[in-house]
Amino acid sequence: MSETNRIEYKRELTDKLDIEKEIIAFLNYHEGGIIYIGIDKNSRIIGVRDMDGDMLKLKDRIKNNILPSCMGLFDIQSENKDGKNIIKINIASGSEKPYFKKKYGMTEKGCFIRIGTAAEPMQQKMIDELFAKRIRNSLGKIVSNKQILKFEQLRIYYESAGLSLNEQFASNLELLTDKDKYNYVAYLLADNNSTSIKVAKYSSLTRVELTENNEYGYGCLIRAAKQVIDKIELENPTATQITFKERINTRLWDSVALREAIINAFVHNDFSNEVPPKFEIFPNRIEITSAGGLPDGLSQKEFFLGFSVPRNKELMRIFKDLGMVEQLGSGVPRILKSYGEDCFAFSDNFLRMTFPAQRDLTPQVTPQVTPQVTPQVKKLILITRGEMTRQELQDSLSLSDRMNFLNMYLRPAIESGLIELTFPDKPKSRNQRYRLTKLGEEMKL
């Protein structure tokens, strides 16, 4: 693959390579982009000698040489191509344009934009226009109304992820304003706050009959997100159908898509108006609503293509640190894989995702009845003792025809719920045994 408007190749990382220029150009570009290190301009894979060292250098240069801070707007990953290690830098379009080199400031020497396959200097007029549009009410700039904050929950989550928070964590995680005051991100992540996240459950298809109104929050936003994930996981039952050939498990909703939607609702929610995301469970659907429409500069087409413009880069960075976000721009494609574009509804102030349930799995209450069994199945139940192989069952009935035994005795007994497999996930296992179910035991008495 050759270079494009979104892909740049660099042979190697050296002190002379102006990698900051390339990254800034993608940050200022409305689609973001990808930089590969270890591939030359002719698309030949050269490889990277010092993978760990180069990745550390990249993180350090991006952190210290680019303003505004773009932490949370990039991924640095190692990949293997043709047996050689390369580095992939995935860069999202930033919401605080223009980004620039710290050394030169917001000048034509410091600001760049992607044009075609090159990073070109940005004209001063464009710099001034972008600065005038810059989002000034981002969470990182809003001062928390409480300045006495504790972060024990956040510290525990970092330790669980194998990371630690040192004395400078508030600065490193961008929880401070430029005047060293706790910002609104810090408030959302603190042990105590007034942010309530609601998960409502209805017994009807409308919002009339509310049966549950669970409130999570009033504490670290990470904890609230995990609680919402756990709650909706509990509300997503698995229907199991066991046949003679296989065991089929199906859930009301795709669990991967749901998890991505929940995380996206937290990370991309516009908390600046103190409106949290909302989660609603109906018998036939789940609705997830987050405040804020599409970020400025991102069209619906670009949204569905997976281009990422994180609304809250500080939250994005922390969710990534804790392994709750895998890669920039990966959430929407995973949702689309299961539900398509129709599940998204956009307005000026909100984004709603609606996930329909699989109708044939909707739980139904049915009376328990004793199954009607054939004489052959009745005989099989009477001779079954503990766990027995297929051959043992067949021999106990003095049957020589294997197919006759399977079609007239064993399969009908399994389908009637009277006999079960000891290894339902592996119906053809050589260690497979068969035993009576509770219903089969009752019928035998």
N, C-alpha and C positions, 0 to 999 in steps of 0.2 A: 504494500500500500504506500502510495506517495503522500507527501505533505499536502494538507488541505487548509481551509480557513480555520479548522478546529484541531488540527494535528501538526505538531512541530517535532522534528528529530534533532537530537544533539549527539555527536559522537562520544563525547566524554565531558565530565564535569571538571573544569580547571578554574584557577583563580582569574584567568583572562576571560572566561565565558561569562557574558552578561546575562545570566539566567534570570535576574530580577526584571530586566526589560521584557523578556518573553512572558513571564508570569503576570506582570502588570498589564501587558497588552490583553491577555485573556481575561483578567479581572475586569477590565474596562469594556470588554467586548460583550455584547448582549447574550451570546450563547456560551461563554466560557470556552474551555478547550483542554487539550491533553498534550503534555510534553513527554517524549520518550528520551531517556538518556541511555546510550549504548547502541544507537542506530545512526548511521551516517546519512547524509543528504541524498544518497543514491538508494536508500532503503535497505542497505546491507546491515545485518546484525553483527555488531562488533563485540558487544558484551561490556560489562562493568567489572573491573578488577576488585575494587574495595566497596562492596555493596553496603555494608553497615556504615562505614566511614562516610561515604558519599551521601547516604540518606540523612545522617546526622548533620552534615555540612549544609544540605539543602534546607532542612528545618531551621537551622540557625540563621542562615542568610535571609530566608523569607520572613522570619520573626523580627529580625533586627534592622533590615534594610528597606522595608516597604511600609508605607502609611497610606490610609488608615490601616489598622491591624486587620490582617486577612486570616487570622487563626479561625479555623472552622470552615474556611472556604476552599480548602484543598486537601487531597489525599496523596500520600506518597506510599507507593507499593512496589514490591519486587515481583517480577515476572520472569518466566523462563521461556525463551524462544529459541528453537533449534539447538537446545542444549546449552544456551548461554544466558546468563543473568542480565536483565536490563531493569531500569527504573522507570516507573510510570507515575507521572504527576497529573492528577485529575483536578482541574481548577474550575470552580463555579464562577458565574458572573456575580460580581459584588453589588451590594445595594448602597454602598457609600462612595460611589464614583465622584471625582476621579481618584484612582489609586496612583501613587507616585513613589519615586525613589526618595527616601528620607534625606539623602545628601543634597538633592537639587530642589526639593519641594514641588509645588504645583506650577511648574514651568515646562516649556517644551523639551527641556533636557531631562525632566523627571517623569513626565507622563507619556504613555504610549497606548496605542490602540491597534488591534489586529485588523489589517487590510489585506485581503487575499491570503497569501501564505507568509506574510512578513509582519513584524512588529514595527510600526511606524510612529514617529513622534506625533504627539497630539497638538493640534493648533491651539493657540492661547484662547481663541474665541470659544472653542469647544470645551476647553478646561473651565472657563468661567461659567458657561451654560450648565455644565454638569454639577459644578459646585453649588450653583444657585438652586438646583433641584435636589441636592443631597438631603436625605431623610434626617431631619434634626431631632425627631422624637423617637429614635431607636432606643431600645431598652438600655443599651450601654451608656447612653447619655442622660437618662432620666435618673435623678437622685432619689434613692429610697427614702420614704417618709420615716423609716426607722433606721437608726444608725447603730444600735446595739443589737447585733445579730450573732447567732451561733450556728456552726455548720458541722455538728457532730454526725448527723445522718449522711451528709455528703462525704465526709471523711471515711465513714464506714463503707460506703459504696465504692470509693476509690481503692480502699484497701482490699476489698473483695475482688476487685479487678486486677490486683497485683500492682497497684500504683500507690503513691503516697502523696499527701499534701504537706508541703513544708510551710515555713512561716510566711513565705511570699506568695502563697497560693492565690490570694485575692487579686494580686496584681497579675500573676501569671495566667489566671483564668479570666481576666478582664472583668472582674467584679467591682472595679472602682472607676469613678469618673476621672476626668483629667485634673480634678481638684482633690483627689484621694478620698472621695466620699463613696460609700457603698451605693451602687446603682440598682436599678430595678431587677436586673438579672440576679444579683446577690439576694435581694429580697425574696424572689421566687424560689431560690435554692436554700434559703435559711431554714432552721429547724421549726420556726414559728412565723406564720404570716396569715393573712386573711383570705388567701386564694382558695376557693372551694371548687372542686371538680365533681360534677354530678353525673351519675349513671342511673338513668330512669328506666323502669320496666313497666310495660303496659300489657293488660290482658286483652285489649281490643286493638283494632287496626288504626285507631285514632288516639289522640292524647287525652281522651276522656277518662278512661278507667286506669288510673295509676295504681299499680300494685306494689312497687318498690321505688324508693327514692334514696339511693345510696350516695353519701357524700364522702369524697376523699379529698385530701389536701390539708389546708391549714398548716402545712409543713413543706418539707423539701419537695420540689416538683418531680424529682426523679422517683421518689417514693410513691407519689400520687400516680405517676405514669405506670409503674409496676403494678399497683393495686388495680388500676383500670384494666390492664392486660389480663391479670389473674381473674378478675370478675367476669369479663367477657369470655374468657376461656371456659369458665364454669358454665356459662350459658350456651355453650356451643357443643351440644351432645353428639355422641357418635352412635350411628345406627350400624349394627353388625348383622350381616347375613352370612350364615354358614351353609355352604353347599358341600356336596361330596367332594368336589374338586378344589374348592378354595374358600377362604374367609374374606368377605368384602366389607371393609370399613368405610363409611361415608359420614361426613359431618355436615351439619346444617349450613355452616359457612366455612369458606376456605381460611384456615387458621393463619397461613403466611400473609395473605392479603390483609386480613383483619389487623394483625400485629403492625404491619407497615402503615396502615391507615391511622391507627392509634398514635404511633410515634410521630407521624407527619403532622397530626392534629396538634400535638404538643409543641413540636419544634417550630412549626410555621404559623402558629397562632399569633395574632396581633394582641399582645397583652397590654399595649400602651393605653388602651381604653378600659383596662381592668375587666375585660370580658373573656372568661376562660373557655376552652373547648367544651362541647357538650356531647354526651353519648346516650343514645336512646335505643332500647330493645323492644321490638314489637313481635308478635307471633310470626309474622311473615317477612321481617326485614330488620336490619340494624342501620340506624342513621348516625353519622358522626359529623358534627358541625363545628367548624373552627372560624374564629373571627378574622376578618381581613380577606379581601378578594385576592386576585393574583398580584404578586409584587410588581412594582413599576418596571416596565421594560421587558416583561415576560408575557408572551401571547399564549392563548390556549393551545395553539399548534405546538409551540416550543415546550409548553408544560407537558403535553402528552408524549413528546419525543424524549422526555427525561432530562431536559436542561434544568439546571438547578440554580435558583437565586434564593438562598436561605434568608428568611426574614429576620431570624434571630441567630446570628453567627455564633454568639457566645454559647447559647443553648446547644446549637448543633455541635460545637466543639466538645462540650461536656458529654452529650449523649454518645458521641463517637468514642471518646475516651473510655466510656463504660461499656462499650460493645453493643449498645442498643441501636446504633446506626452503623451499617457496614460500609457503605460507599456513597458518595454524593450522587444524587440523581437516580438511585437504584429503587427507591420506594414506589414511585408511580408506575414504572414498567412492571413491577411485580403485581401490583393491584390490577393493572390492565390485563395481565395474562389470564386472570380468572374472571374478571367482571366487565371489561370493556369500558369504553369512554362514557357510555350512558349512565354509569353509576355516579358520575361527577356532575354537580350543578353549581354554576358560578353566579355570584351577584357582586355588586360593588363592594359590599361590606362583609360577605360571608362566602365560605366554600363548604358545600355539603356533599358527603359521600353516602350513597345508599346501597346496601348490600342485600339483595333478595335472598331469602332462604330457599333451600331446595324443598319444594312443596311436599314431595312424597315422603320426606323425612320428618315432617311436622309431627310432634308427639301427639298421639291420640289415646284416649282412655277406652279400652275395650274390655268387656267382661271376660274373665278366665273360664274357659270351657274345657271339658275333657275331650281330647281328640278322639275321633272315630278311628279305630285301628283294625287292620285286616287280621285274619287268623294267623298269617305268616309272621306279622310283626309281634303279635301276642306271644307266639312260640319263642321268638327271639328274646323278648323281654324276660320270659320265665327262665331261660338257660344262662342269662348273662350274670356273671359273678365277678365283681371287682373290675379290673382292667384286663381286657382280653384282646388278642390279635384277631385279625379278620379270619385267619385260618382256624384259630381255636373256636371261634364262633361257628364257623361253617362245619367243622368236624363235630361239634356238640349237637348239631342238628342233623348229622349224618347225611349231609348234602355233598354231592360230587361236582355239580355244575356251578362253577364260580359266578358266571354272569346271572344265572337264576337266583343265586343267593344275594348278589348285589342289588338286582332290580326288584326283587319281590320281598326281601327282608331288610337288608341293611339301609339302603337309601331311604325307603319310606319311613323307617324308624328315626333316622336323623332328621328328615324334613318335618316330622311330626313333633320334634323336640323331646323325644323319649330316650334317645341315645346321642352321646356327644363324643367328639374326638378329643384325645388327650393332648394332641398337638394341632389345634385348629389352624394355626398359621402355616403349617407344613402338612397338608393333607396326604401327600405321597411319601412321607417320611418312612424309612424302613423300621423306625422305632414306634410307629403309630399304634395306638391302642384305642379301644372303645369301651365306654362305660355308661351306665344308666344315669340320666339326669334326675333331678329331684322329682320331676313329674313321672319319669319312668319308674322310679322306686315306688312312688305312691300307687301307680297302676299295678305294680307287681303284687302288692299286698292283698 
